[in-house]
């Protein structure tokens, strides 16, 4: 009889502890999912937004929101920023456009990534999921040495 009296409170306590452990163990993955979805929602409609935005403040707010989502994903460890130095070419003008076309054809458009180029064109700055960094390095190397 005594063991039954303790069974229900112990079962409830075990459920609460299990929920708390689950909640905190999945906290980062839920945050990553949220920020990733927010970033993708904006980036997938970016060109539409450009045609409907009528003032500088709206454009600034859009860019700021994308940057906040990207920065959150960097802080959570989902994204990383890499500089990939170029060995045999300089990405300026038509060469940069050709490279960007290759990137759009090759890399997934349903994930978070950003490219930027220094003015001298001697490297590529990539912000991408950590699991994709090697693919970006290979893409750059293959572009340089076809």
C-alpha positions, 0 to 999 in steps of 0.5 A: 500500500505504501509503495502505491502512495509514492508511485504517482508522485515519483512518476510525475517527477520522472515525467517533469525531469524528462521534459526539462532534460528534453527541452534544454537538450533541444533548445539550440536545435529549435533556435537554429530552426527558427532563425534559419526559417526566418532568414530563408523566408526573407532571402527567398522573397528578397527580389520581390521585396526590392520591387515593393520597398519604397523608402530607405528605412524599409530597406534598412530594416529588411537588411538588418533583419537578415543580418540579425538572423545570420548573426544568431545562426553564427552565435549558435554555431550553425554557420561559420565564416571562412575566407577562401584565398584564390591561388590563380585568378582574381574575381572581378568583373566578368570573372566574378559574374561567371563564378556567381552563376556557377555558385547559383547553379551548384550550391543549394538555394534552400539553405543559408549562405552568403558570399562577399568579395574584397575589392581586390578580388583575391579571395572569397568570403563565405558564410555557410553551414559548418557542414558545407564549408568543404564543398565551398572550398572544393567549388572555389578550387575547381573553378580556379583549376578546371 
